[in-house]
Amino acid sequence: MRAAFLAANPRCHECGAHATHVDHTIPVSSRPDLLMDVDNWRPHCATCSARQGARIANSRRNSGNSKRPSARPDPYSPDVL
């Protein structure tokens, strides 16, 4: 399915370079039901895909909505005491 999508959409959505990655318009973290919906896919080159991934990670980090919880709670946190 991915290969057929890239064959039909060979250029990066952002820069027009050769697309090798598929990105989701609406993030799967927000709408897991759209994971395999090709209408929610965008072709990306490796550079733009990495840039988009970094942008999402930075926005989660800055908003405090990181999906990865810390391995162990801070023992000095008021919530733990």
mmCIF file of the N, C-alpha and C atoms, coordinates in Angstrom:
data_MODEL
# 
_entry.id   MODEL 
# 
loop_
_atom_site.group_PDB 
_atom_site.id 
_atom_site.type_symbol 
_atom_site.label_atom_id 
_atom_site.label_alt_id 
_atom_site.label_comp_id 
_atom_site.label_asym_id 
_atom_site.label_entity_id 
_atom_site.label_seq_id 
_atom_site.pdbx_PDB_ins_code 
_atom_site.Cartn_x 
_atom_site.Cartn_y 
_atom_site.Cartn_z 
_atom_site.occupancy 
_atom_site.B_iso_or_equiv 
_atom_site.pdbx_formal_charge 
_atom_site.auth_seq_id 
_atom_site.auth_comp_id 
_atom_site.auth_asym_id 
_atom_site.auth_atom_id 
_atom_site.pdbx_PDB_model_num 
ATOM 1   N N  . MET A 1 1  ? 0.828  -1.186 0.000  1.00 0.00 ? 1  MET A N  1 
ATOM 2   C CA . MET A 1 1  ? 0.000  0.000  0.000  1.00 0.00 ? 1  MET A CA 1 
ATOM 3   C C  . MET A 1 1  ? 0.877  1.257  0.000  1.00 0.00 ? 1  MET A C  1 
ATOM 4   N N  . ARG A 1 2  ? 1.907  1.264  0.882  1.00 0.00 ? 2  ARG A N  1 
ATOM 5   C CA . ARG A 1 2  ? 2.815  2.397  0.958  1.00 0.00 ? 2  ARG A CA 1 
ATOM 6   C C  . ARG A 1 2  ? 3.562  2.585  -0.364 1.00 0.00 ? 2  ARG A C  1 
ATOM 7   N N  . ALA A 1 3  ? 4.063  1.474  -0.925 1.00 0.00 ? 3  ALA A N  1 
ATOM 8   C CA . ALA A 1 3  ? 4.809  1.540  -2.185 1.00 0.00 ? 3  ALA A CA 1 
ATOM 9   C C  . ALA A 1 3  ? 3.927  2.055  -3.315 1.00 0.00 ? 3  ALA A C  1 
ATOM 10  N N  . ALA A 1 4  ? 2.679  1.613  -3.366 1.00 0.00 ? 4  ALA A N  1 
ATOM 11  C CA . ALA A 1 4  ? 1.754  2.085  -4.395 1.00 0.00 ? 4  ALA A CA 1 
ATOM 12  C C  . ALA A 1 4  ? 1.472  3.578  -4.223 1.00 0.00 ? 4  ALA A C  1 
ATOM 13  N N  . PHE A 1 5  ? 1.343  4.021  -2.975 1.00 0.00 ? 5  PHE A N  1 
ATOM 14  C CA . PHE A 1 5  ? 1.101  5.444  -2.713 1.00 0.00 ? 5  PHE A CA 1 
ATOM 15  C C  . PHE A 1 5  ? 2.286  6.280  -3.190 1.00 0.00 ? 5  PHE A C  1 
ATOM 16  N N  . LEU A 1 6  ? 3.514  5.838  -2.867 1.00 0.00 ? 6  LEU A N  1 
ATOM 17  C CA . LEU A 1 6  ? 4.702  6.583  -3.283 1.00 0.00 ? 6  LEU A CA 1 
ATOM 18  C C  . LEU A 1 6  ? 4.895  6.531  -4.801 1.00 0.00 ? 6  LEU A C  1 
ATOM 19  N N  . ALA A 1 7  ? 4.497  5.447  -5.442 1.00 0.00 ? 7  ALA A N  1 
ATOM 20  C CA . ALA A 1 7  ? 4.586  5.368  -6.902 1.00 0.00 ? 7  ALA A CA 1 
ATOM 21  C C  . ALA A 1 7  ? 3.626  6.371  -7.548 1.00 0.00 ? 7  ALA A C  1 
ATOM 22  N N  . ALA A 1 8  ? 2.459  6.527  -6.960 1.00 0.00 ? 8  ALA A N  1 
ATOM 23  C CA . ALA A 1 8  ? 1.471  7.472  -7.485 1.00 0.00 ? 8  ALA A CA 1 
ATOM 24  C C  . ALA A 1 8  ? 1.766  8.917  -7.072 1.00 0.00 ? 8  ALA A C  1 
ATOM 25  N N  . ASN A 1 9  ? 2.552  9.098  -6.002 1.00 0.00 ? 9  ASN A N  1 
ATOM 26  C CA . ASN A 1 9  ? 2.890  10.423 -5.473 1.00 0.00 ? 9  ASN A CA 1 
ATOM 27  C C  . ASN A 1 9  ? 4.398  10.492 -5.256 1.00 0.00 ? 9  ASN A C  1 
ATOM 28  N N  . PRO A 1 10 ? 5.184  10.579 -6.331 1.00 0.00 ? 10 PRO A N  1 
ATOM 29  C CA . PRO A 1 10 ? 6.638  10.433 -6.206 1.00 0.00 ? 10 PRO A CA 1 
ATOM 30  C C  . PRO A 1 10 ? 7.387  11.668 -5.692 1.00 0.00 ? 10 PRO A C  1 
ATOM 31  N N  . ARG A 1 11 ? 6.706  12.785 -5.541 1.00 0.00 ? 11 ARG A N  1 
ATOM 32  C CA . ARG A 1 11 ? 7.375  14.019 -5.128 1.00 0.00 ? 11 ARG A CA 1 
ATOM 33  C C  . ARG A 1 11 ? 6.976  14.435 -3.720 1.00 0.00 ? 11 ARG A C  1 
ATOM 34  N N  . CYS A 1 12 ? 7.946  14.964 -2.983 1.00 0.00 ? 12 CYS A N  1 
ATOM 35  C CA . CYS A 1 12 ? 7.729  15.418 -1.611 1.00 0.00 ? 12 CYS A CA 1 
ATOM 36  C C  . CYS A 1 12 ? 6.683  16.530 -1.568 1.00 0.00 ? 12 CYS A C  1 
ATOM 37  N N  . HIS A 1 13 ? 5.774  16.418 -0.633 1.00 0.00 ? 13 HIS A N  1 
ATOM 38  C CA . HIS A 1 13 ? 4.713  17.407 -0.423 1.00 0.00 ? 13 HIS A CA 1 
ATOM 39  C C  . HIS A 1 13 ? 5.286  18.778 -0.073 1.00 0.00 ? 13 HIS A C  1 
ATOM 40  N N  . GLU A 1 14 ? 6.438  18.808 0.610  1.00 0.00 ? 14 GLU A N  1 
ATOM 41  C CA . GLU A 1 14 ? 7.037  20.060 1.076  1.00 0.00 ? 14 GLU A CA 1 
ATOM 42  C C  . GLU A 1 14 ? 7.962  20.705 0.046  1.00 0.00 ? 14 GLU A C  1 
ATOM 43  N N  . CYS A 1 15 ? 8.910  19.926 -0.502 1.00 0.00 ? 15 CYS A N  1 
ATOM 44  C CA . CYS A 1 15 ? 9.970  20.535 -1.320 1.00 0.00 ? 15 CYS A CA 1 
ATOM 45  C C  . CYS A 1 15 ? 10.018 20.056 -2.766 1.00 0.00 ? 15 CYS A C  1 
ATOM 46  N N  . GLY A 1 16 ? 9.282  19.005 -3.089 1.00 0.00 ? 16 GLY A N  1 
ATOM 47  C CA . GLY A 1 16 ? 9.266  18.504 -4.460 1.00 0.00 ? 16 GLY A CA 1 
ATOM 48  C C  . GLY A 1 16 ? 10.359 17.488 -4.785 1.00 0.00 ? 16 GLY A C  1 
ATOM 49  N N  . ALA A 1 17 ? 11.215 17.169 -3.820 1.00 0.00 ? 17 ALA A N  1 
ATOM 50  C CA . ALA A 1 17 ? 12.257 16.163 -4.037 1.00 0.00 ? 17 ALA A CA 1 
ATOM 51  C C  . ALA A 1 17 ? 11.627 14.770 -4.129 1.00 0.00 ? 17 ALA A C  1 
ATOM 52  N N  . HIS A 1 18 ? 12.436 13.787 -4.441 1.00 0.00 ? 18 HIS A N  1 
ATOM 53  C CA . HIS A 1 18 ? 11.964 12.401 -4.529 1.00 0.00 ? 18 HIS A CA 1 
ATOM 54  C C  . HIS A 1 18 ? 11.446 11.940 -3.162 1.00 0.00 ? 18 HIS A C  1 
ATOM 55  N N  . ALA A 1 19 ? 10.201 11.507 -3.109 1.00 0.00 ? 19 ALA A N  1 
ATOM 56  C CA . ALA A 1 19 ? 9.581  11.077 -1.846 1.00 0.00 ? 19 ALA A CA 1 
ATOM 57  C C  . ALA A 1 19 ? 9.943  9.635  -1.531 1.00 0.00 ? 19 ALA A C  1 
ATOM 58  N N  . THR A 1 20 ? 10.324 9.413  -0.275 1.00 0.00 ? 20 THR A N  1 
ATOM 59  C CA . THR A 1 20 ? 10.657 8.068  0.187  1.00 0.00 ? 20 THR A CA 1 
ATOM 60  C C  . THR A 1 20 ? 9.914  7.711  1.475  1.00 0.00 ? 20 THR A C  1 
ATOM 61  N N  . HIS A 1 21 ? 9.200  8.670  2.046  1.00 0.00 ? 21 HIS A N  1 
ATOM 62  C CA . HIS A 1 21 ? 8.489  8.473  3.306  1.00 0.00 ? 21 HIS A CA 1 
ATOM 63  C C  . HIS A 1 21 ? 7.032  8.892  3.146  1.00 0.00 ? 21 HIS A C  1 
ATOM 64  N N  . VAL A 1 22 ? 6.185  8.338  3.985  1.00 0.00 ? 22 VAL A N  1 
ATOM 65  C CA . VAL A 1 22 ? 4.779  8.722  4.025  1.00 0.00 ? 22 VAL A CA 1 
ATOM 66  C C  . VAL A 1 22 ? 4.492  9.306  5.405  1.00 0.00 ? 22 VAL A C  1 
ATOM 67  N N  . ASP A 1 23 ? 3.899  10.480 5.428  1.00 0.00 ? 23 ASP A N  1 
ATOM 68  C CA . ASP A 1 23 ? 3.562  11.163 6.675  1.00 0.00 ? 23 ASP A CA 1 
ATOM 69  C C  . ASP A 1 23 ? 2.047  11.274 6.749  1.00 0.00 ? 23 ASP A C  1 
ATOM 70  N N  . HIS A 1 24 ? 1.531  11.501 7.936  1.00 0.00 ? 24 HIS A N  1 
ATOM 71  C CA . HIS A 1 24 ? 0.093  11.664 8.128  1.00 0.00 ? 24 HIS A CA 1 
ATOM 72  C C  . HIS A 1 24 ? -0.249 13.138 8.280  1.00 0.00 ? 24 HIS A C  1 
ATOM 73  N N  . THR A 1 25 ? -1.270 13.596 7.582  1.00 0.00 ? 25 THR A N  1 
ATOM 74  C CA . THR A 1 25 ? -1.721 14.979 7.690  1.00 0.00 ? 25 THR A CA 1 
ATOM 75  C C  . THR A 1 25 ? -2.223 15.237 9.103  1.00 0.00 ? 25 THR A C  1 
ATOM 76  N N  . ILE A 1 26 ? -3.122 14.393 9.557  1.00 0.00 ? 26 ILE A N  1 
ATOM 77  C CA . ILE A 1 26 ? -3.606 14.439 10.943 1.00 0.00 ? 26 ILE A CA 1 
ATOM 78  C C  . ILE A 1 26 ? -2.824 13.373 11.695 1.00 0.00 ? 26 ILE A C  1 
ATOM 79  N N  . PRO A 1 27 ? -2.089 13.745 12.743 1.00 0.00 ? 27 PRO A N  1 
ATOM 80  C CA . PRO A 1 27 ? -1.252 12.773 13.441 1.00 0.00 ? 27 PRO A CA 1 
ATOM 81  C C  . PRO A 1 27 ? -2.036 11.561 13.949 1.00 0.00 ? 27 PRO A C  1 
ATOM 82  N N  . VAL A 1 28 ? -1.424 10.401 13.834 1.00 0.00 ? 28 VAL A N  1 
ATOM 83  C CA . VAL A 1 28 ? -2.043 9.161  14.288 1.00 0.00 ? 28 VAL A CA 1 
ATOM 84  C C  . VAL A 1 28 ? -2.250 9.197  15.800 1.00 0.00 ? 28 VAL A C  1 
ATOM 85  N N  . SER A 1 29 ? -1.410 9.942  16.514 1.00 0.00 ? 29 SER A N  1 
ATOM 86  C CA . SER A 1 29 ? -1.598 10.051 17.961 1.00 0.00 ? 29 SER A CA 1 
ATOM 87  C C  . SER A 1 29 ? -2.928 10.719 18.303 1.00 0.00 ? 29 SER A C  1 
ATOM 88  N N  . SER A 1 30 ? -3.411 11.586 17.402 1.00 0.00 ? 30 SER A N  1 
ATOM 89  C CA . SER A 1 30 ? -4.707 12.237 17.609 1.00 0.00 ? 30 SER A CA 1 
ATOM 90  C C  . SER A 1 30 ? -5.868 11.413 17.069 1.00 0.00 ? 30 SER A C  1 
ATOM 91  N N  . ARG A 1 31 ? -5.617 10.745 15.932 1.00 0.00 ? 31 ARG A N  1 
ATOM 92  C CA . ARG A 1 31 ? -6.671 9.972  15.272 1.00 0.00 ? 31 ARG A CA 1 
ATOM 93  C C  . ARG A 1 31 ? -6.136 8.629  14.804 1.00 0.00 ? 31 ARG A C  1 
ATOM 94  N N  . PRO A 1 32 ? -5.992 7.649  15.694 1.00 0.00 ? 32 PRO A N  1 
ATOM 95  C CA . PRO A 1 32 ? -5.456 6.342  15.292 1.00 0.00 ? 32 PRO A CA 1 
ATOM 96  C C  . PRO A 1 32 ? -6.287 5.654  14.218 1.00 0.00 ? 32 PRO A C  1 
ATOM 97  N N  . ASP A 1 33 ? -7.549 6.007  14.117 1.00 0.00 ? 33 ASP A N  1 
ATOM 98  C CA . ASP A 1 33 ? -8.408 5.393  13.100 1.00 0.00 ? 33 ASP A CA 1 
ATOM 99  C C  . ASP A 1 33 ? -8.002 5.796  11.678 1.00 0.00 ? 33 ASP A C  1 
ATOM 100 N N  . LEU A 1 34 ? -7.185 6.843  11.528 1.00 0.00 ? 34 LEU A N  1 
ATOM 101 C CA . LEU A 1 34 ? -6.765 7.301  10.209 1.00 0.00 ? 34 LEU A CA 1 
ATOM 102 C C  . LEU A 1 34 ? -5.398 6.750  9.786  1.00 0.00 ? 34 LEU A C  1 
ATOM 103 N N  . LEU A 1 35 ? -4.874 5.789  10.536 1.00 0.00 ? 35 LEU A N  1 
ATOM 104 C CA . LEU A 1 35 ? -3.559 5.228  10.244 1.00 0.00 ? 35 LEU A CA 1 
ATOM 105 C C  . LEU A 1 35 ? -3.439 4.757  8.799  1.00 0.00 ? 35 LEU A C  1 
ATOM 106 N N  . MET A 1 36 ? -4.378 4.002  8.319  1.00 0.00 ? 36 MET A N  1 
ATOM 107 C CA . MET A 1 36 ? -4.306 3.433  6.979  1.00 0.00 ? 36 MET A CA 1 
ATOM 108 C C  . MET A 1 36 ? -5.183 4.162  5.962  1.00 0.00 ? 36 MET A C  1 
ATOM 109 N N  . ASP A 1 37 ? -5.674 5.345  6.304  1.00 0.00 ? 37 ASP A N  1 
ATOM 110 C CA . ASP A 1 37 ? -6.505 6.141  5.399  1.00 0.00 ? 37 ASP A CA 1 
ATOM 111 C C  . ASP A 1 37 ? -5.588 6.930  4.466  1.00 0.00 ? 37 ASP A C  1 
ATOM 112 N N  . VAL A 1 38 ? -5.529 6.534  3.179  1.00 0.00 ? 38 VAL A N  1 
ATOM 113 C CA . VAL A 1 38 ? -4.612 7.185  2.241  1.00 0.00 ? 38 VAL A CA 1 
ATOM 114 C C  . VAL A 1 38 ? -4.947 8.658  2.027  1.00 0.00 ? 38 VAL A C  1 
ATOM 115 N N  . ASP A 1 39 ? -6.169 9.064  2.323  1.00 0.00 ? 39 ASP A N  1 
ATOM 116 C CA . ASP A 1 39 ? -6.524 10.483 2.226  1.00 0.00 ? 39 ASP A CA 1 
ATOM 117 C C  . ASP A 1 39 ? -5.841 11.299 3.329  1.00 0.00 ? 39 ASP A C  1 
ATOM 118 N N  . ASN A 1 40 ? -5.290 10.626 4.326  1.00 0.00 ? 40 ASN A N  1 
ATOM 119 C CA . ASN A 1 40 ? -4.585 11.286 5.414  1.00 0.00 ? 40 ASN A CA 1 
ATOM 120 C C  . ASN A 1 40 ? -3.056 11.176 5.240  1.00 0.00 ? 40 ASN A C  1 
ATOM 121 N N  . TRP A 1 41 ? -2.600 10.673 4.114  1.00 0.00 ? 41 TRP A N  1 
ATOM 122 C CA . TRP A 1 41 ? -1.175 10.493 3.863  1.00 0.00 ? 41 TRP A CA 1 
ATOM 123 C C  . TRP A 1 41 ? -0.609 11.623 3.021  1.00 0.00 ? 41 TRP A C  1 
ATOM 124 N N  . ARG A 1 42 ? 0.688  11.937 3.240  1.00 0.00 ? 42 ARG A N  1 
ATOM 125 C CA . ARG A 1 42 ? 1.428  12.897 2.424  1.00 0.00 ? 42 ARG A CA 1 
ATOM 126 C C  . ARG A 1 42 ? 2.790  12.296 2.101  1.00 0.00 ? 42 ARG A C  1 
ATOM 127 N N  . PRO A 1 43 ? 3.247  12.442 0.855  1.00 0.00 ? 43 PRO A N  1 
ATOM 128 C CA . PRO A 1 43 ? 4.587  11.957 0.525  1.00 0.00 ? 43 PRO A CA 1 
ATOM 129 C C  . PRO A 1 43 ? 5.645  12.952 1.010  1.00 0.00 ? 43 PRO A C  1 
ATOM 130 N N  . HIS A 1 44 ? 6.749  12.445 1.547  1.00 0.00 ? 44 HIS A N  1 
ATOM 131 C CA . HIS A 1 44 ? 7.850  13.287 2.016  1.00 0.00 ? 44 HIS A CA 1 
ATOM 132 C C  . HIS A 1 44 ? 9.183  12.683 1.612  1.00 0.00 ? 44 HIS A C  1 
ATOM 133 N N  . CYS A 1 45 ? 10.176 13.543 1.394  1.00 0.00 ? 45 CYS A N  1 
ATOM 134 C CA . CYS A 1 45 ? 11.555 13.068 1.230  1.00 0.00 ? 45 CYS A CA 1 
ATOM 135 C C  . CYS A 1 45 ? 12.106 12.805 2.636  1.00 0.00 ? 45 CYS A C  1 
ATOM 136 N N  . ALA A 1 46 ? 13.264 12.182 2.723  1.00 0.00 ? 46 ALA A N  1 
ATOM 137 C CA . ALA A 1 46 ? 13.842 11.852 4.031  1.00 0.00 ? 46 ALA A CA 1 
ATOM 138 C C  . ALA A 1 46 ? 14.109 13.104 4.860  1.00 0.00 ? 46 ALA A C  1 
ATOM 139 N N  . THR A 1 47 ? 14.593 14.165 4.220  1.00 0.00 ? 47 THR A N  1 
ATOM 140 C CA . THR A 1 47 ? 14.923 15.401 4.938  1.00 0.00 ? 47 THR A CA 1 
ATOM 141 C C  . THR A 1 47 ? 13.684 16.052 5.530  1.00 0.00 ? 47 THR A C  1 
ATOM 142 N N  . CYS A 1 48 ? 12.640 16.199 4.730  1.00 0.00 ? 48 CYS A N  1 
ATOM 143 C CA . CYS A 1 48 ? 11.414 16.838 5.227  1.00 0.00 ? 48 CYS A CA 1 
ATOM 144 C C  . CYS A 1 48 ? 10.714 15.968 6.262  1.00 0.00 ? 48 CYS A C  1 
ATOM 145 N N  . SER A 1 49 ? 10.794 14.650 6.112  1.00 0.00 ? 49 SER A N  1 
ATOM 146 C CA . SER A 1 49 ? 10.200 13.748 7.098  1.00 0.00 ? 49 SER A CA 1 
ATOM 147 C C  . SER A 1 49 ? 10.897 13.899 8.443  1.00 0.00 ? 49 SER A C  1 
ATOM 148 N N  . ALA A 1 50 ? 12.232 13.971 8.425  1.00 0.00 ? 50 ALA A N  1 
ATOM 149 C CA . ALA A 1 50 ? 12.988 14.149 9.670  1.00 0.00 ? 50 ALA A CA 1 
ATOM 150 C C  . ALA A 1 50 ? 12.681 15.520 10.294 1.00 0.00 ? 50 ALA A C  1 
ATOM 151 N N  . ARG A 1 51 ? 12.584 16.533 9.460  1.00 0.00 ? 51 ARG A N  1 
ATOM 152 C CA . ARG A 1 51 ? 12.278 17.876 9.956  1.00 0.00 ? 51 ARG A CA 1 
ATOM 153 C C  . ARG A 1 51 ? 10.896 17.902 10.605 1.00 0.00 ? 51 ARG A C  1 
ATOM 154 N N  . GLN A 1 52 ? 9.924  17.253 9.979  1.00 0.00 ? 52 GLN A N  1 
ATOM 155 C CA . GLN A 1 52 ? 8.565  17.205 10.527 1.00 0.00 ? 52 GLN A CA 1 
ATOM 156 C C  . GLN A 1 52 ? 8.557  16.440 11.851 1.00 0.00 ? 52 GLN A C  1 
ATOM 157 N N  . GLY A 1 53 ? 9.284  15.327 11.929 1.00 0.00 ? 53 GLY A N  1 
ATOM 158 C CA . GLY A 1 53 ? 9.359  14.556 13.164 1.00 0.00 ? 53 GLY A CA 1 
ATOM 159 C C  . GLY A 1 53 ? 9.975  15.367 14.291 1.00 0.00 ? 53 GLY A C  1 
ATOM 160 N N  . ALA A 1 54 ? 11.013 16.127 13.976 1.00 0.00 ? 54 ALA A N  1 
ATOM 161 C CA . ALA A 1 54 ? 11.659 16.966 14.986 1.00 0.00 ? 54 ALA A CA 1 
ATOM 162 C C  . ALA A 1 54 ? 10.721 18.075 15.454 1.00 0.00 ? 54 ALA A C  1 
ATOM 163 N N  . ARG A 1 55 ? 9.965  18.636 14.530 1.00 0.00 ? 55 ARG A N  1 
ATOM 164 C CA . ARG A 1 55 ? 9.010  19.692 14.887 1.00 0.00 ? 55 ARG A CA 1 
ATOM 165 C C  . ARG A 1 55 ? 7.952  19.166 15.855 1.00 0.00 ? 55 ARG A C  1 
ATOM 166 N N  . ILE A 1 56 ? 7.441  17.975 15.584 1.00 0.00 ? 56 ILE A N  1 
ATOM 167 C CA . ILE A 1 56 ? 6.422  17.380 16.452 1.00 0.00 ? 56 ILE A CA 1 
ATOM 168 C C  . ILE A 1 56 ? 7.009  17.078 17.830 1.00 0.00 ? 56 ILE A C  1 
ATOM 169 N N  . ALA A 1 57 ? 8.204  16.500 17.864 1.00 0.00 ? 57 ALA A N  1 
ATOM 170 C CA . ALA A 1 57 ? 8.840  16.181 19.144 1.00 0.00 ? 57 ALA A CA 1 
ATOM 171 C C  . ALA A 1 57 ? 9.088  17.447 19.956 1.00 0.00 ? 57 ALA A C  1 
ATOM 172 N N  . ASN A 1 58 ? 9.555  18.510 19.302 1.00 0.00 ? 58 ASN A N  1 
ATOM 173 C CA . ASN A 1 58 ? 9.803  19.771 20.001 1.00 0.00 ? 58 ASN A CA 1 
ATOM 174 C C  . ASN A 1 58 ? 8.518  20.393 20.527 1.00 0.00 ? 58 ASN A C  1 
ATOM 175 N N  . SER A 1 59 ? 7.445  20.324 19.749 1.00 0.00 ? 59 SER A N  1 
ATOM 176 C CA . SER A 1 59 ? 6.185  20.916 20.214 1.00 0.00 ? 59 SER A CA 1 
ATOM 177 C C  . SER A 1 59 ? 5.634  20.134 21.407 1.00 0.00 ? 59 SER A C  1 
ATOM 178 N N  . ARG A 1 60 ? 5.796  18.809 21.402 1.00 0.00 ? 60 ARG A N  1 
ATOM 179 C CA . ARG A 1 60 ? 5.355  18.004 22.562 1.00 0.00 ? 60 ARG A CA 1 
ATOM 180 C C  . ARG A 1 60 ? 6.197  18.327 23.783 1.00 0.00 ? 60 ARG A C  1 
ATOM 181 N N  . ARG A 1 61 ? 7.498  18.437 23.583 1.00 0.00 ? 61 ARG A N  1 
ATOM 182 C CA . ARG A 1 61 ? 8.405  18.732 24.691 1.00 0.00 ? 61 ARG A CA 1 
ATOM 183 C C  . ARG A 1 61 ? 8.088  20.100 25.289 1.00 0.00 ? 61 ARG A C  1 
ATOM 184 N N  . ASN A 1 62 ? 7.832  21.087 24.437 1.00 0.00 ? 62 ASN A N  1 
ATOM 185 C CA . ASN A 1 62 ? 7.569  22.443 24.911 1.00 0.00 ? 62 ASN A CA 1 
ATOM 186 C C  . ASN A 1 62 ? 6.183  22.602 25.525 1.00 0.00 ? 62 ASN A C  1 
ATOM 187 N N  . SER A 1 63 ? 5.239  21.758 25.128 1.00 0.00 ? 63 SER A N  1 
ATOM 188 C CA . SER A 1 63 ? 3.884  21.878 25.658 1.00 0.00 ? 63 SER A CA 1 
ATOM 189 C C  . SER A 1 63 ? 3.668  20.995 26.883 1.00 0.00 ? 63 SER A C  1 
ATOM 190 N N  . GLY A 1 64 ? 4.633  20.134 27.181 1.00 0.00 ? 64 GLY A N  1 
ATOM 191 C CA . GLY A 1 64 ? 4.489  19.239 28.323 1.00 0.00 ? 64 GLY A CA 1 
ATOM 192 C C  . GLY A 1 64 ? 3.632  18.030 28.016 1.00 0.00 ? 64 GLY A C  1 
ATOM 193 N N  . ASN A 1 65 ? 3.350  17.768 26.744 1.00 0.00 ? 65 ASN A N  1 
ATOM 194 C CA . ASN A 1 65 ? 2.507  16.637 26.357 1.00 0.00 ? 65 ASN A CA 1 
ATOM 195 C C  . ASN A 1 65 ? 3.325  15.486 25.793 1.00 0.00 ? 65 ASN A C  1 
ATOM 196 N N  . SER A 1 66 ? 4.479  15.248 26.336 1.00 0.00 ? 66 SER A N  1 
ATOM 197 C CA . SER A 1 66 ? 5.315  14.160 25.856 1.00 0.00 ? 66 SER A CA 1 
ATOM 198 C C  . SER A 1 66 ? 4.603  12.831 26.088 1.00 0.00 ? 66 SER A C  1 
ATOM 199 N N  . LYS A 1 67 ? 4.657  11.956 25.102 1.00 0.00 ? 67 LYS A N  1 
ATOM 200 C CA . LYS A 1 67 ? 4.007  10.650 25.213 1.00 0.00 ? 67 LYS A CA 1 
ATOM 201 C C  . LYS A 1 67 ? 4.841  9.687  26.054 1.00 0.00 ? 67 LYS A C  1 
ATOM 202 N N  . ARG A 1 68 ? 6.103  9.997  26.262 1.00 0.00 ? 68 ARG A N  1 
ATOM 203 C CA . ARG A 1 68 ? 6.975  9.096  27.002 1.00 0.00 ? 68 ARG A CA 1 
ATOM 204 C C  . ARG A 1 68 ? 7.108  9.555  28.445 1.00 0.00 ? 68 ARG A C  1 
ATOM 205 N N  . PRO A 1 69 ? 6.542  8.813  29.372 1.00 0.00 ? 69 PRO A N  1 
ATOM 206 C CA . PRO A 1 69 ? 6.699  9.190  30.781 1.00 0.00 ? 69 PRO A CA 1 
ATOM 207 C C  . PRO A 1 69 ? 8.121  8.900  31.241 1.00 0.00 ? 69 PRO A C  1 
ATOM 208 N N  . SER A 1 70 ? 8.541  9.588  32.270 1.00 0.00 ? 70 SER A N  1 
ATOM 209 C CA . SER A 1 70 ? 9.878  9.331  32.789 1.00 0.00 ? 70 SER A CA 1 
ATOM 210 C C  . SER A 1 70 ? 9.917  7.912  33.356 1.00 0.00 ? 70 SER A C  1 
ATOM 211 N N  . ALA A 1 71 ? 11.101 7.335  33.371 1.00 0.00 ? 71 ALA A N  1 
ATOM 212 C CA . ALA A 1 71 ? 11.253 5.946  33.805 1.00 0.00 ? 71 ALA A CA 1 
ATOM 213 C C  . ALA A 1 71 ? 10.858 5.770  35.268 1.00 0.00 ? 71 ALA A C  1 
ATOM 214 N N  . ARG A 1 72 ? 11.174 6.733  36.093 1.00 0.00 ? 72 ARG A N  1 
ATOM 215 C CA . ARG A 1 72 ? 10.785 6.641  37.503 1.00 0.00 ? 72 ARG A CA 1 
ATOM 216 C C  . ARG A 1 72 ? 10.454 8.045  38.003 1.00 0.00 ? 72 ARG A C  1 
ATOM 217 N N  . PRO A 1 73 ? 9.578  8.129  38.972 1.00 0.00 ? 73 PRO A N  1 
ATOM 218 C CA . PRO A 1 73 ? 9.184  9.445  39.465 1.00 0.00 ? 73 PRO A CA 1 
ATOM 219 C C  . PRO A 1 73 ? 10.324 10.126 40.210 1.00 0.00 ? 73 PRO A C  1 
ATOM 220 N N  . ASP A 1 74 ? 10.284 11.427 40.219 1.00 0.00 ? 74 ASP A N  1 
ATOM 221 C CA . ASP A 1 74 ? 11.271 12.225 40.960 1.00 0.00 ? 74 ASP A CA 1 
ATOM 222 C C  . ASP A 1 74 ? 10.993 12.048 42.449 1.00 0.00 ? 74 ASP A C  1 
ATOM 223 N N  . PRO A 1 75 ? 11.943 11.503 43.220 1.00 0.00 ? 75 PRO A N  1 
ATOM 224 C CA . PRO A 1 75 ? 11.691 11.257 44.642 1.00 0.00 ? 75 PRO A CA 1 
ATOM 225 C C  . PRO A 1 75 ? 11.493 12.543 45.455 1.00 0.00 ? 75 PRO A C  1 
ATOM 226 N N  . TYR A 1 76 ? 11.890 13.661 44.896 1.00 0.00 ? 76 TYR A N  1 
ATOM 227 C CA . TYR A 1 76 ? 11.755 14.935 45.613 1.00 0.00 ? 76 TYR A CA 1 
ATOM 228 C C  . TYR A 1 76 ? 10.519 15.720 45.185 1.00 0.00 ? 76 TYR A C  1 
ATOM 229 N N  . SER A 1 77 ? 9.741  15.131 44.309 1.00 0.00 ? 77 SER A N  1 
ATOM 230 C CA . SER A 1 77 ? 8.519  15.793 43.851 1.00 0.00 ? 77 SER A CA 1 
ATOM 231 C C  . SER A 1 77 ? 7.496  15.851 44.980 1.00 0.00 ? 77 SER A C  1 
ATOM 232 N N  . PRO A 1 78 ? 6.754  16.969 45.120 1.00 0.00 ? 78 PRO A N  1 
ATOM 233 C CA . PRO A 1 78 ? 5.726  17.049 46.170 1.00 0.00 ? 78 PRO A CA 1 
ATOM 234 C C  . PRO A 1 78 ? 4.656  15.975 46.018 1.00 0.00 ? 78 PRO A C  1 
ATOM 235 N N  . ASP A 1 79 ? 4.451  15.482 44.788 1.00 0.00 ? 79 ASP A N  1 
ATOM 236 C CA . ASP A 1 79 ? 3.446  14.447 44.570 1.00 0.00 ? 79 ASP A CA 1 
ATOM 237 C C  . ASP A 1 79 ? 3.850  13.119 45.193 1.00 0.00 ? 79 ASP A C  1 
ATOM 238 N N  . VAL A 1 80 ? 5.154  12.878 45.285 1.00 0.00 ? 80 VAL A N  1 
ATOM 239 C CA . VAL A 1 80 ? 5.660  11.613 45.808 1.00 0.00 ? 80 VAL A CA 1 
ATOM 240 C C  . VAL A 1 80 ? 5.736  11.645 47.332 1.00 0.00 ? 80 VAL A C  1 
ATOM 241 N N  . LEU A 1 81 ? 6.035  12.814 47.873 1.00 0.00 ? 81 LEU A N  1 
ATOM 242 C CA . LEU A 1 81 ? 6.194  12.942 49.334 1.00 0.00 ? 81 LEU A CA 1 
ATOM 243 C C  . LEU A 1 81 ? 4.910  12.862 50.038 1.00 0.00 ? 81 LEU A C  1 
# 
